[in-house]
Amino acid sequence: MSVTLHTSVGDIKLELFAEACPKTVENFLALAGTDYYNGCIFMRNIKGFIVQTGDPTNTGKGGESIWGGKFNDEIKDDLKHKARGVVAMANSGPNTNASQFYIAYAPQPSLDLKNTVFGKVIDGWDSLDQLERLPVNPKNFKPVQGKESRIEGITIHANPLAG
């Protein structure tokens, strides 16, 4: 199961862990399939840590799941933040997943068992490198105005939920 994020700095291909995290992947695919993520900026970008997106308000405070509210974590002991390119749900505490997600720039053991890891980068490492190099405000890690990068579209390569 894979998707490609088409961003303003290039494509990033992700493998999604549909068997391990079925509800999280269902939510992500349904949102991606309805163009929900199109236009979302990478609104939090901390070099060496993570880059976050998935909020259509582009504030870092918005976003909804396909069920209209928050949904429960699908945290697995064997899915951890052990490498660059791990993809996980952003949340504001246990069981508060909606639409926002992030890609880790490096191993992040401090996030293990706190966020649902539901995928990993498998191609487009140069685009991830470009995201990490974008200028940000050092006080809030938001992109410098006029230098924002965004999701322009998502291609779903194989959707196991399509019938």
C-alpha angles and dihedrals in degrees: 000000000000142000134188121225107212104207134176089255096047143285126314117192117208133195110215123211098225096163096049096041107024098160094046093048091045089054093046094047094046091050092045091048092056094048090248091142096047109117095015110140124219090252100178118044120170114175112233091013121055147317115221133200141144101102112117090199087060090220100102089240102081142067136100137217122240087261092059097246140042124309136207127272121257097204115172126193091225096050108076140151093261102136146028109277101037110151119211142161117266113225144168095230139320116340096001101120119145123144107314120104139167142210117222118231092202140359109304109190090168088070095051114122090008101079131037109251105209106162151356139226112260100171139009097062090152089058090050088050089052092051090052091053096052115117116255138180103264092215099058105008091235118142119270108259110266092019098076120136120209145183107262096183144326127234115207107210099186122006112193089188095060112102 
